[in-house]
Amino acid sequence: MFICAECRREMKCVFNGMAADYGNGVVYNSDVWQCPECNKQMLHTNDYLTHDPDYNLCRYYLTMRTKDSAPGPIHKVLEKFKKSQN
Ligand SMILES: [Zn+2]
């Protein structure tokens, strides 16, 4: 279980199939968890990277910040849609 350190509430899983995208096809599949009090979200990724250059693995991709990016929370989301399940 995940606990929001600020609110001390148990976080809830709100979305499955978000990939943490590090570029060059390197992604980590994850679920999105959210605090019911303050609505802060976090990704719970799996432990192994997947090579997914064509964005076929997950429903959404979150572009990760790099070390050179400005500091702050991760908030850029939902950039890439999987083309189709059909
Ligand atoms: Zn909270």
PDB file of the backbone (N, CA, C, O) and the ligand in Angstrom, with CONECT records:
HET     ZN  A 101       1
ATOM      1  N   MET A   1       0.844  -1.170   0.000  1.00  0.00           N
ATOM      2  CA  MET A   1       0.000   0.000   0.000  1.00  0.00           C
ATOM      3  C   MET A   1       0.887   1.230   0.000  1.00  0.00           C
ATOM      4  O   MET A   1       2.015   1.202   0.491  1.00  0.00           O
ATOM      5  N   PHE A   2       0.360   2.307  -0.558  1.00  0.00           N
ATOM      6  CA  PHE A   2       1.095   3.572  -0.619  1.00  0.00           C
ATOM      7  C   PHE A   2       0.347   4.608   0.210  1.00  0.00           C
ATOM      8  O   PHE A   2      -0.880   4.696   0.165  1.00  0.00           O
ATOM      9  N   ILE A   3       1.110   5.387   0.965  1.00  0.00           N
ATOM     10  CA  ILE A   3       0.536   6.392   1.854  1.00  0.00           C
ATOM     11  C   ILE A   3       1.055   7.762   1.443  1.00  0.00           C
ATOM     12  O   ILE A   3       2.254   7.930   1.220  1.00  0.00           O
ATOM     13  N   CYS A   4       0.171   8.733   1.343  1.00  0.00           N
ATOM     14  CA  CYS A   4       0.595  10.112   1.102  1.00  0.00           C
ATOM     15  C   CYS A   4       1.264  10.627   2.379  1.00  0.00           C
ATOM     16  O   CYS A   4       0.637  10.697   3.436  1.00  0.00           O
ATOM     17  N   ALA A   5       2.536  10.982   2.267  1.00  0.00           N
ATOM     18  CA  ALA A   5       3.293  11.416   3.439  1.00  0.00           C
ATOM     19  C   ALA A   5       2.763  12.734   3.987  1.00  0.00           C
ATOM     20  O   ALA A   5       2.911  13.020   5.175  1.00  0.00           O
ATOM     21  N   GLU A   6       2.151  13.529   3.132  1.00  0.00           N
ATOM     22  CA  GLU A   6       1.648  14.825   3.568  1.00  0.00           C
ATOM     23  C   GLU A   6       0.300  14.697   4.265  1.00  0.00           C
ATOM     24  O   GLU A   6       0.082  15.287   5.323  1.00  0.00           O
ATOM     25  N   CYS A   7      -0.604  13.922   3.669  1.00  0.00           N
ATOM     26  CA  CYS A   7      -1.973  13.822   4.180  1.00  0.00           C
ATOM     27  C   CYS A   7      -2.184  12.608   5.083  1.00  0.00           C
ATOM     28  O   CYS A   7      -3.158  12.548   5.834  1.00  0.00           O
ATOM     29  N   ARG A   8      -1.261  11.637   5.004  1.00  0.00           N
ATOM     30  CA  ARG A   8      -1.374  10.379   5.741  1.00  0.00           C
ATOM     31  C   ARG A   8      -2.645   9.636   5.384  1.00  0.00           C
ATOM     32  O   ARG A   8      -3.291   9.023   6.234  1.00  0.00           O
ATOM     33  N   ARG A   9      -2.989   9.703   4.112  1.00  0.00           N
ATOM     34  CA  ARG A   9      -4.115   8.924   3.593  1.00  0.00           C
ATOM     35  C   ARG A   9      -3.580   7.850   2.660  1.00  0.00           C
ATOM     36  O   ARG A   9      -2.535   8.013   2.031  1.00  0.00           O
ATOM     37  N   GLU A  10      -4.313   6.760   2.583  1.00  0.00           N
ATOM     38  CA  GLU A  10      -3.917   5.683   1.688  1.00  0.00           C
ATOM     39  C   GLU A  10      -4.222   6.093   0.253  1.00  0.00           C
ATOM     40  O   GLU A  10      -5.336   6.514  -0.059  1.00  0.00           O
ATOM     41  N   MET A  11      -3.223   5.966  -0.617  1.00  0.00           N
ATOM     42  CA  MET A  11      -3.416   6.330  -2.016  1.00  0.00           C
ATOM     43  C   MET A  11      -4.164   5.213  -2.731  1.00  0.00           C
ATOM     44  O   MET A  11      -4.106   4.048  -2.337  1.00  0.00           O
ATOM     45  N   LYS A  12      -4.867   5.597  -3.791  1.00  0.00           N
ATOM     46  CA  LYS A  12      -5.665   4.651  -4.569  1.00  0.00           C
ATOM     47  C   LYS A  12      -5.128   4.576  -5.985  1.00  0.00           C
ATOM     48  O   LYS A  12      -4.691   5.580  -6.548  1.00  0.00           O
ATOM     49  N   CYS A  13      -5.164   3.389  -6.553  1.00  0.00           N
ATOM     50  CA  CYS A  13      -4.766   3.231  -7.947  1.00  0.00           C
ATOM     51  C   CYS A  13      -5.876   3.793  -8.832  1.00  0.00           C
ATOM     52  O   CYS A  13      -7.026   3.363  -8.734  1.00  0.00           O
ATOM     53  N   VAL A  14      -5.537   4.751  -9.695  1.00  0.00           N
ATOM     54  CA  VAL A  14      -6.549   5.406 -10.526  1.00  0.00           C
ATOM     55  C   VAL A  14      -6.372   5.120 -12.014  1.00  0.00           C
ATOM     56  O   VAL A  14      -7.250   5.434 -12.818  1.00  0.00           O
ATOM     57  N   PHE A  15      -5.227   4.519 -12.383  1.00  0.00           N
ATOM     58  CA  PHE A  15      -5.020   4.270 -13.806  1.00  0.00           C
ATOM     59  C   PHE A  15      -3.959   3.193 -13.990  1.00  0.00           C
ATOM     60  O   PHE A  15      -2.927   3.200 -13.321  1.00  0.00           O
ATOM     61  N   ASN A  16      -4.226   2.275 -14.901  1.00  0.00           N
ATOM     62  CA  ASN A  16      -3.242   1.257 -15.281  1.00  0.00           C
ATOM     63  C   ASN A  16      -2.797   1.519 -16.707  1.00  0.00           C
ATOM     64  O   ASN A  16      -3.605   1.917 -17.546  1.00  0.00           O
ATOM     65  N   GLY A  17      -1.538   1.305 -16.987  1.00  0.00           N
ATOM     66  CA  GLY A  17      -1.058   1.399 -18.355  1.00  0.00           C
ATOM     67  C   GLY A  17      -0.429   2.725 -18.703  1.00  0.00           C
ATOM     68  O   GLY A  17      -0.552   3.186 -19.838  1.00  0.00           O
ATOM     69  N   MET A  18       0.243   3.352 -17.755  1.00  0.00           N
ATOM     70  CA  MET A  18       1.018   4.567 -18.008  1.00  0.00           C
ATOM     71  C   MET A  18       2.485   4.178 -18.092  1.00  0.00           C
ATOM     72  O   MET A  18       3.001   3.485 -17.215  1.00  0.00           O
ATOM     73  N   ALA A  19       3.152   4.621 -19.142  1.00  0.00           N
ATOM     74  CA  ALA A  19       4.575   4.314 -19.275  1.00  0.00           C
ATOM     75  C   ALA A  19       5.404   5.529 -18.913  1.00  0.00           C
ATOM     76  O   ALA A  19       5.122   6.640 -19.363  1.00  0.00           O
ATOM     77  N   ALA A  20       6.426   5.320 -18.100  1.00  0.00           N
ATOM     78  CA  ALA A  20       7.416   6.361 -17.835  1.00  0.00           C
ATOM     79  C   ALA A  20       8.413   6.312 -18.978  1.00  0.00           C
ATOM     80  O   ALA A  20       9.189   5.364 -19.099  1.00  0.00           O
ATOM     81  N   ASP A  21       8.388   7.342 -19.816  1.00  0.00           N
ATOM     82  CA  ASP A  21       9.144   7.353 -21.064  1.00  0.00           C
ATOM     83  C   ASP A  21      10.438   8.143 -20.889  1.00  0.00           C
ATOM     84  O   ASP A  21      10.418   9.359 -20.699  1.00  0.00           O
ATOM     85  N   TYR A  22      11.563   7.431 -20.956  1.00  0.00           N
ATOM     86  CA  TYR A  22      12.866   8.066 -20.814  1.00  0.00           C
ATOM     87  C   TYR A  22      13.502   8.406 -22.153  1.00  0.00           C
ATOM     88  O   TYR A  22      14.656   8.834 -22.203  1.00  0.00           O
ATOM     89  N   GLY A  23      12.759   8.219 -23.238  1.00  0.00           N
ATOM     90  CA  GLY A  23      13.278   8.522 -24.560  1.00  0.00           C
ATOM     91  C   GLY A  23      14.044   7.355 -25.158  1.00  0.00           C
ATOM     92  O   GLY A  23      14.435   6.421 -24.458  1.00  0.00           O
ATOM     93  N   ASN A  24      14.249   7.426 -26.465  1.00  0.00           N
ATOM     94  CA  ASN A  24      14.975   6.385 -27.206  1.00  0.00           C
ATOM     95  C   ASN A  24      14.358   5.007 -27.017  1.00  0.00           C
ATOM     96  O   ASN A  24      15.056   3.994 -27.061  1.00  0.00           O
ATOM     97  N   GLY A  25      13.034   4.976 -26.805  1.00  0.00           N
ATOM     98  CA  GLY A  25      12.343   3.695 -26.689  1.00  0.00           C
ATOM     99  C   GLY A  25      12.422   3.050 -25.330  1.00  0.00           C
ATOM    100  O   GLY A  25      11.939   1.932 -25.149  1.00  0.00           O
ATOM    101  N   VAL A  26      13.018   3.726 -24.368  1.00  0.00           N
ATOM    102  CA  VAL A  26      13.160   3.167 -23.026  1.00  0.00           C
ATOM    103  C   VAL A  26      11.964   3.581 -22.185  1.00  0.00           C
ATOM    104  O   VAL A  26      11.791   4.762 -21.885  1.00  0.00           O
ATOM    105  N   VAL A  27      11.138   2.615 -21.804  1.00  0.00           N
ATOM    106  CA  VAL A  27       9.971   2.912 -20.989  1.00  0.00           C
ATOM    107  C   VAL A  27       9.860   1.908 -19.844  1.00  0.00           C
ATOM    108  O   VAL A  27      10.337   0.776 -19.928  1.00  0.00           O
ATOM    109  N   TYR A  28       9.218   2.363 -18.778  1.00  0.00           N
ATOM    110  CA  TYR A  28       8.868   1.495 -17.666  1.00  0.00           C
ATOM    111  C   TYR A  28       7.351   1.534 -17.529  1.00  0.00           C
ATOM    112  O   TYR A  28       6.766   2.601 -17.344  1.00  0.00           O
ATOM    113  N   ASN A  29       6.730   0.390 -17.620  1.00  0.00           N
ATOM    114  CA  ASN A  29       5.280   0.309 -17.454  1.00  0.00           C
ATOM    115  C   ASN A  29       4.931   0.634 -16.004  1.00  0.00           C
ATOM    116  O   ASN A  29       5.661   0.280 -15.078  1.00  0.00           O
ATOM    117  N   SER A  30       3.797   1.317 -15.828  1.00  0.00           N
ATOM    118  CA  SER A  30       3.460   1.717 -14.461  1.00  0.00           C
ATOM    119  C   SER A  30       1.958   1.877 -14.280  1.00  0.00           C
ATOM    120  O   SER A  30       1.187   1.881 -15.240  1.00  0.00           O
ATOM    121  N   ASP A  31       1.573   2.009 -13.029  1.00  0.00           N
ATOM    122  CA  ASP A  31       0.221   2.381 -12.634  1.00  0.00           C
ATOM    123  C   ASP A  31       0.284   3.750 -11.961  1.00  0.00           C
ATOM    124  O   ASP A  31       1.294   4.117 -11.360  1.00  0.00           O
ATOM    125  N   VAL A  32      -0.808   4.492 -12.074  1.00  0.00           N
ATOM    126  CA  VAL A  32      -0.889   5.817 -11.455  1.00  0.00           C
ATOM    127  C   VAL A  32      -1.690   5.700 -10.164  1.00  0.00           C
ATOM    128  O   VAL A  32      -2.807   5.183 -10.156  1.00  0.00           O
ATOM    129  N   TRP A  33      -1.107   6.182  -9.079  1.00  0.00           N
ATOM    130  CA  TRP A  33      -1.771   6.195  -7.773  1.00  0.00           C
ATOM    131  C   TRP A  33      -2.024   7.644  -7.372  1.00  0.00           C
ATOM    132  O   TRP A  33      -1.243   8.536  -7.705  1.00  0.00           O
ATOM    133  N   GLN A  34      -3.122   7.867  -6.655  1.00  0.00           N
ATOM    134  CA  GLN A  34      -3.511   9.233  -6.302  1.00  0.00           C
ATOM    135  C   GLN A  34      -3.976   9.293  -4.854  1.00  0.00           C
ATOM    136  O   GLN A  34      -4.631   8.381  -4.349  1.00  0.00           O
ATOM    137  N   CYS A  35      -3.617  10.389  -4.207  1.00  0.00           N
ATOM    138  CA  CYS A  35      -4.088  10.653  -2.848  1.00  0.00           C
ATOM    139  C   CYS A  35      -5.529  11.184  -2.913  1.00  0.00           C
ATOM    140  O   CYS A  35      -5.793  12.132  -3.653  1.00  0.00           O
ATOM    141  N   PRO A  36      -6.457  10.599  -2.160  1.00  0.00           N
ATOM    142  CA  PRO A  36      -7.851  11.067  -2.192  1.00  0.00           C
ATOM    143  C   PRO A  36      -8.044  12.423  -1.518  1.00  0.00           C
ATOM    144  O   PRO A  36      -9.086  13.058  -1.680  1.00  0.00           O
ATOM    145  N   GLU A  37      -7.043  12.865  -0.767  1.00  0.00           N
ATOM    146  CA  GLU A  37      -7.170  14.136  -0.053  1.00  0.00           C
ATOM    147  C   GLU A  37      -6.620  15.304  -0.892  1.00  0.00           C
ATOM    148  O   GLU A  37      -7.334  16.271  -1.159  1.00  0.00           O
ATOM    149  N   CYS A  38      -5.365  15.205  -1.297  1.00  0.00           N
ATOM    150  CA  CYS A  38      -4.726  16.335  -1.984  1.00  0.00           C
ATOM    151  C   CYS A  38      -4.600  16.109  -3.497  1.00  0.00           C
ATOM    152  O   CYS A  38      -4.174  17.004  -4.227  1.00  0.00           O
ATOM    153  N   ASN A  39      -4.970  14.918  -3.960  1.00  0.00           N
ATOM    154  CA  ASN A  39      -4.959  14.569  -5.387  1.00  0.00           C
ATOM    155  C   ASN A  39      -3.566  14.488  -5.999  1.00  0.00           C
ATOM    156  O   ASN A  39      -3.442  14.420  -7.222  1.00  0.00           O
ATOM    157  N   LYS A  40      -2.528  14.495  -5.193  1.00  0.00           N
ATOM    158  CA  LYS A  40      -1.200  14.275  -5.751  1.00  0.00           C
ATOM    159  C   LYS A  40      -1.125  12.863  -6.298  1.00  0.00           C
ATOM    160  O   LYS A  40      -1.715  11.929  -5.756  1.00  0.00           O
ATOM    161  N   GLN A  41      -0.371  12.731  -7.404  1.00  0.00           N
ATOM    162  CA  GLN A  41      -0.261  11.442  -8.059  1.00  0.00           C
ATOM    163  C   GLN A  41       1.181  10.969  -8.056  1.00  0.00           C
ATOM    164  O   GLN A  41       2.116  11.764  -7.958  1.00  0.00           O
ATOM    165  N   MET A  42       1.339   9.660  -8.165  1.00  0.00           N
ATOM    166  CA  MET A  42       2.662   9.056  -8.295  1.00  0.00           C
ATOM    167  C   MET A  42       2.560   7.890  -9.250  1.00  0.00           C
ATOM    168  O   MET A  42       1.488   7.319  -9.448  1.00  0.00           O
ATOM    169  N   LEU A  43       3.691   7.544  -9.841  1.00  0.00           N
ATOM    170  CA  LEU A  43       3.757   6.350 -10.676  1.00  0.00           C
ATOM    171  C   LEU A  43       4.408   5.229  -9.891  1.00  0.00           C
ATOM    172  O   LEU A  43       5.418   5.423  -9.215  1.00  0.00           O
ATOM    173  N   HIS A  44       3.817   4.066  -9.993  1.00  0.00           N
ATOM    174  CA  HIS A  44       4.451   2.861  -9.462  1.00  0.00           C
ATOM    175  C   HIS A  44       4.873   2.029 -10.662  1.00  0.00           C
ATOM    176  O   HIS A  44       4.046   1.376 -11.299  1.00  0.00           O
ATOM    177  N   THR A  45       6.156   2.058 -10.963  1.00  0.00           N
ATOM    178  CA  THR A  45       6.631   1.365 -12.155  1.00  0.00           C
ATOM    179  C   THR A  45       7.069  -0.047 -11.800  1.00  0.00           C
ATOM    180  O   THR A  45       7.291  -0.380 -10.636  1.00  0.00           O
ATOM    181  N   ASN A  46       7.185  -0.868 -12.840  1.00  0.00           N
ATOM    182  CA  ASN A  46       7.820  -2.158 -12.617  1.00  0.00           C
ATOM    183  C   ASN A  46       9.332  -1.961 -12.600  1.00  0.00           C
ATOM    184  O   ASN A  46       9.821  -0.848 -12.793  1.00  0.00           O
ATOM    185  N   ASP A  47      10.068  -3.042 -12.368  1.00  0.00           N
ATOM    186  CA  ASP A  47      11.499  -2.929 -12.111  1.00  0.00           C
ATOM    187  C   ASP A  47      12.370  -3.065 -13.347  1.00  0.00           C
ATOM    188  O   ASP A  47      13.580  -2.853 -13.269  1.00  0.00           O
ATOM    189  N   TYR A  48      11.795  -3.406 -14.465  1.00  0.00           N
ATOM    190  CA  TYR A  48      12.636  -3.642 -15.635  1.00  0.00           C
ATOM    191  C   TYR A  48      12.201  -2.749 -16.784  1.00  0.00           C
ATOM    192  O   TYR A  48      11.013  -2.496 -16.981  1.00  0.00           O
ATOM    193  N   LEU A  49      13.176  -2.280 -17.531  1.00  0.00           N
ATOM    194  CA  LEU A  49      12.857  -1.418 -18.658  1.00  0.00           C
ATOM    195  C   LEU A  49      12.395  -2.256 -19.837  1.00  0.00           C
ATOM    196  O   LEU A  49      12.755  -3.425 -19.978  1.00  0.00           O
ATOM    197  N   THR A  50      11.587  -1.625 -20.679  1.00  0.00           N
ATOM    198  CA  THR A  50      11.092  -2.253 -21.880  1.00  0.00           C
ATOM    199  C   THR A  50      11.486  -1.391 -23.064  1.00  0.00           C
ATOM    200  O   THR A  50      11.403  -0.164 -23.006  1.00  0.00           O
ATOM    201  N   HIS A  51      11.911  -2.035 -24.130  1.00  0.00           N
ATOM    202  CA  HIS A  51      12.226  -1.295 -25.352  1.00  0.00           C
ATOM    203  C   HIS A  51      10.936  -1.163 -26.156  1.00  0.00           C
ATOM    204  O   HIS A  51      10.414  -2.150 -26.673  1.00  0.00           O
ATOM    205  N   ASP A  52      10.430   0.057 -26.256  1.00  0.00           N
ATOM    206  CA  ASP A  52       9.119   0.312 -26.866  1.00  0.00           C
ATOM    207  C   ASP A  52       9.191   1.577 -27.728  1.00  0.00           C
ATOM    208  O   ASP A  52       8.501   2.555 -27.440  1.00  0.00           O
ATOM    209  N   PRO A  53      10.011   1.572 -28.775  1.00  0.00           N
ATOM    210  CA  PRO A  53      10.227   2.798 -29.558  1.00  0.00           C
ATOM    211  C   PRO A  53       8.999   3.254 -30.333  1.00  0.00           C
ATOM    212  O   PRO A  53       8.910   4.426 -30.698  1.00  0.00           O
ATOM    213  N   ASP A  54       8.065   2.371 -30.589  1.00  0.00           N
ATOM    214  CA  ASP A  54       6.881   2.734 -31.369  1.00  0.00           C
ATOM    215  C   ASP A  54       5.642   2.971 -30.508  1.00  0.00           C
ATOM    216  O   ASP A  54       4.538   3.118 -31.032  1.00  0.00           O
ATOM    217  N   TYR A  55       5.820   3.007 -29.216  1.00  0.00           N
ATOM    218  CA  TYR A  55       4.719   3.288 -28.292  1.00  0.00           C
ATOM    219  C   TYR A  55       3.549   2.315 -28.476  1.00  0.00           C
ATOM    220  O   TYR A  55       2.407   2.717 -28.699  1.00  0.00           O
ATOM    221  N   ASN A  56       3.864   1.064 -28.377  1.00  0.00           N
ATOM    222  CA  ASN A  56       2.844   0.038 -28.516  1.00  0.00           C
ATOM    223  C   ASN A  56       2.486  -0.654 -27.217  1.00  0.00           C
ATOM    224  O   ASN A  56       1.550  -1.453 -27.179  1.00  0.00           O
ATOM    225  N   LEU A  57       3.206  -0.365 -26.166  1.00  0.00           N
ATOM    226  CA  LEU A  57       3.047  -1.148 -24.949  1.00  0.00           C
ATOM    227  C   LEU A  57       1.921  -0.638 -24.057  1.00  0.00           C
ATOM    228  O   LEU A  57       1.122  -1.425 -23.550  1.00  0.00           O
ATOM    229  N   CYS A  58       1.858   0.671 -23.865  1.00  0.00           N
ATOM    230  CA  CYS A  58       0.947   1.231 -22.867  1.00  0.00           C
ATOM    231  C   CYS A  58      -0.070   2.156 -23.512  1.00  0.00           C
ATOM    232  O   CYS A  58       0.051   2.521 -24.682  1.00  0.00           O
ATOM    233  N   ARG A  59      -1.070   2.525 -22.735  1.00  0.00           N
ATOM    234  CA  ARG A  59      -2.120   3.406 -23.234  1.00  0.00           C
ATOM    235  C   ARG A  59      -1.648   4.856 -23.274  1.00  0.00           C
ATOM    236  O   ARG A  59      -2.024   5.608 -24.173  1.00  0.00           O
ATOM    237  N   TYR A  60      -0.835   5.247 -22.314  1.00  0.00           N
ATOM    238  CA  TYR A  60      -0.334   6.618 -22.244  1.00  0.00           C
ATOM    239  C   TYR A  60       1.132   6.608 -21.877  1.00  0.00           C
ATOM    240  O   TYR A  60       1.628   5.655 -21.278  1.00  0.00           O
ATOM    241  N   TYR A  61       1.831   7.688 -22.245  1.00  0.00           N
ATOM    242  CA  TYR A  61       3.254   7.815 -21.973  1.00  0.00           C
ATOM    243  C   TYR A  61       3.537   9.149 -21.303  1.00  0.00           C
ATOM    244  O   TYR A  61       3.116  10.208 -21.768  1.00  0.00           O
ATOM    245  N   LEU A  62       4.258   9.063 -20.207  1.00  0.00           N
ATOM    246  CA  LEU A  62       4.650  10.255 -19.468  1.00  0.00           C
ATOM    247  C   LEU A  62       6.109  10.541 -19.769  1.00  0.00           C
ATOM    248  O   LEU A  62       6.982   9.741 -19.431  1.00  0.00           O
ATOM    249  N   THR A  63       6.379  11.669 -20.398  1.00  0.00           N
ATOM    250  CA  THR A  63       7.756  12.029 -20.726  1.00  0.00           C
ATOM    251  C   THR A  63       8.485  12.439 -19.456  1.00  0.00           C
ATOM    252  O   THR A  63       8.073  13.370 -18.764  1.00  0.00           O
ATOM    253  N   MET A  64       9.555  11.747 -19.161  1.00  0.00           N
ATOM    254  CA  MET A  64      10.273  11.997 -17.914  1.00  0.00           C
ATOM    255  C   MET A  64      11.195  13.205 -18.047  1.00  0.00           C
ATOM    256  O   MET A  64      11.698  13.506 -19.129  1.00  0.00           O
ATOM    257  N   ARG A  65      11.401  13.874 -16.946  1.00  0.00           N
ATOM    258  CA  ARG A  65      12.383  14.952 -16.905  1.00  0.00           C
ATOM    259  C   ARG A  65      13.778  14.364 -16.893  1.00  0.00           C
ATOM    260  O   ARG A  65      13.985  13.221 -16.485  1.00  0.00           O
ATOM    261  N   THR A  66      14.726  15.155 -17.342  1.00  0.00           N
ATOM    262  CA  THR A  66      16.122  14.744 -17.265  1.00  0.00           C
ATOM    263  C   THR A  66      16.789  15.483 -16.121  1.00  0.00           C
ATOM    264  O   THR A  66      16.184  16.350 -15.491  1.00  0.00           O
ATOM    265  N   LYS A  67      18.040  15.134 -15.858  1.00  0.00           N
ATOM    266  CA  LYS A  67      18.753  15.805 -14.775  1.00  0.00           C
ATOM    267  C   LYS A  67      18.911  17.295 -15.051  1.00  0.00           C
ATOM    268  O   LYS A  67      19.024  18.094 -14.122  1.00  0.00           O
ATOM    269  N   ASP A  68      18.918  17.664 -16.318  1.00  0.00           N
ATOM    270  CA  ASP A  68      19.107  19.061 -16.690  1.00  0.00           C
ATOM    271  C   ASP A  68      17.815  19.861 -16.701  1.00  0.00           C
ATOM    272  O   ASP A  68      17.841  21.078 -16.881  1.00  0.00           O
ATOM    273  N   SER A  69      16.687  19.190 -16.509  1.00  0.00           N
ATOM    274  CA  SER A  69      15.413  19.894 -16.514  1.00  0.00           C
ATOM    275  C   SER A  69      15.274  20.752 -15.263  1.00  0.00           C
ATOM    276  O   SER A  69      15.947  20.535 -14.255  1.00  0.00           O
ATOM    277  N   ALA A  70      14.398  21.714 -15.356  1.00  0.00           N
ATOM    278  CA  ALA A  70      14.123  22.546 -14.195  1.00  0.00           C
ATOM    279  C   ALA A  70      13.517  21.681 -13.088  1.00  0.00           C
ATOM    280  O   ALA A  70      12.789  20.731 -13.375  1.00  0.00           O
ATOM    281  N   PRO A  71      13.810  22.002 -11.830  1.00  0.00           N
ATOM    282  CA  PRO A  71      13.245  21.214 -10.730  1.00  0.00           C
ATOM    283  C   PRO A  71      11.741  21.442 -10.606  1.00  0.00           C
ATOM    284  O   PRO A  71      11.209  22.462 -11.044  1.00  0.00           O
ATOM    285  N   GLY A  72      11.088  20.486 -10.011  1.00  0.00           N
ATOM    286  CA  GLY A  72       9.655  20.612  -9.826  1.00  0.00           C
ATOM    287  C   GLY A  72       8.986  19.274 -10.012  1.00  0.00           C
ATOM    288  O   GLY A  72       9.634  18.295 -10.382  1.00  0.00           O
ATOM    289  N   PRO A  73       7.683  19.224  -9.756  1.00  0.00           N
ATOM    290  CA  PRO A  73       6.973  17.961  -9.867  1.00  0.00           C
ATOM    291  C   PRO A  73       6.820  17.533 -11.314  1.00  0.00           C
ATOM    292  O   PRO A  73       6.823  18.355 -12.230  1.00  0.00           O
ATOM    293  N   ILE A  74       6.687  16.244 -11.494  1.00  0.00           N
ATOM    294  CA  ILE A  74       6.406  15.706 -12.824  1.00  0.00           C
ATOM    295  C   ILE A  74       4.948  15.991 -13.140  1.00  0.00           C
ATOM    296  O   ILE A  74       4.058  15.567 -12.403  1.00  0.00           O
ATOM    297  N   HIS A  75       4.697  16.706 -14.230  1.00  0.00           N
ATOM    298  CA  HIS A  75       3.316  17.039 -14.519  1.00  0.00           C
ATOM    299  C   HIS A  75       2.981  16.985 -15.993  1.00  0.00           C
ATOM    300  O   HIS A  75       1.823  17.165 -16.369  1.00  0.00           O
ATOM    301  N   LYS A  76       3.952  16.747 -16.821  1.00  0.00           N
ATOM    302  CA  LYS A  76       3.669  16.685 -18.244  1.00  0.00           C
ATOM    303  C   LYS A  76       3.187  15.271 -18.570  1.00  0.00           C
ATOM    304  O   LYS A  76       3.943  14.308 -18.443  1.00  0.00           O
ATOM    305  N   VAL A  77       1.946  15.154 -18.983  1.00  0.00           N
ATOM    306  CA  VAL A  77       1.356  13.825 -19.087  1.00  0.00           C
ATOM    307  C   VAL A  77       0.628  13.627 -20.401  1.00  0.00           C
ATOM    308  O   VAL A  77       0.351  14.582 -21.125  1.00  0.00           O
ATOM    309  N   LEU A  78       0.327  12.396 -20.692  1.00  0.00           N
ATOM    310  CA  LEU A  78      -0.600  11.988 -21.740  1.00  0.00           C
ATOM    311  C   LEU A  78      -0.202  12.517 -23.109  1.00  0.00           C
ATOM    312  O   LEU A  78      -1.040  13.045 -23.841  1.00  0.00           O
ATOM    313  N   GLU A  79       1.073  12.379 -23.458  1.00  0.00           N
ATOM    314  CA  GLU A  79       1.528  12.915 -24.732  1.00  0.00           C
ATOM    315  C   GLU A  79       1.289  11.971 -25.897  1.00  0.00           C
ATOM    316  O   GLU A  79       1.018  12.403 -27.017  1.00  0.00           O
ATOM    317  N   LYS A  80       1.388  10.727 -25.632  1.00  0.00           N
ATOM    318  CA  LYS A  80       1.306   9.761 -26.718  1.00  0.00           C
ATOM    319  C   LYS A  80       0.167   8.784 -26.464  1.00  0.00           C
ATOM    320  O   LYS A  80       0.058   8.197 -25.388  1.00  0.00           O
ATOM    321  N   PHE A  81      -0.655   8.627 -27.445  1.00  0.00           N
ATOM    322  CA  PHE A  81      -1.700   7.629 -27.366  1.00  0.00           C
ATOM    323  C   PHE A  81      -1.275   6.398 -28.147  1.00  0.00           C
ATOM    324  O   PHE A  81      -0.652   6.503 -29.203  1.00  0.00           O
ATOM    325  N   LYS A  82      -1.607   5.266 -27.634  1.00  0.00           N
ATOM    326  CA  LYS A  82      -1.441   4.073 -28.433  1.00  0.00           C
ATOM    327  C   LYS A  82      -2.382   4.192 -29.613  1.00  0.00           C
ATOM    328  O   LYS A  82      -3.548   4.555 -29.457  1.00  0.00           O
ATOM    329  N   LYS A  83      -1.874   3.888 -30.788  1.00  0.00           N
ATOM    330  CA  LYS A  83      -2.644   4.137 -32.019  1.00  0.00           C
ATOM    331  C   LYS A  83      -4.016   3.487 -31.982  1.00  0.00           C
ATOM    332  O   LYS A  83      -5.024   4.161 -32.191  1.00  0.00           O
ATOM    333  N   SER A  84      -4.069   2.213 -31.724  1.00  0.00           N
ATOM    334  CA  SER A  84      -5.355   1.537 -31.769  1.00  0.00           C
ATOM    335  C   SER A  84      -5.238   0.146 -31.165  1.00  0.00           C
ATOM    336  O   SER A  84      -4.193  -0.498 -31.266  1.00  0.00           O
ATOM    337  N   GLN A  85      -6.276  -0.296 -30.560  1.00  0.00           N
ATOM    338  CA  GLN A  85      -6.321  -1.677 -30.075  1.00  0.00           C
ATOM    339  C   GLN A  85      -6.881  -2.590 -31.147  1.00  0.00           C
ATOM    340  O   GLN A  85      -6.844  -3.813 -31.010  1.00  0.00           O
ATOM    341  N   ASN A  86      -7.398  -2.003 -32.210  1.00  0.00           N
ATOM    342  CA  ASN A  86      -8.103  -2.799 -33.239  1.00  0.00           C
ATOM    343  C   ASN A  86      -7.128  -3.542 -34.131  1.00  0.00           C
ATOM    344  O   ASN A  86      -7.546  -4.255 -35.044  1.00  0.00           O
TER     345      ASN A  86
HETATM  346 ZN    ZN A 101      -2.189  13.763   0.036  1.00  0.00          ZN2+
END
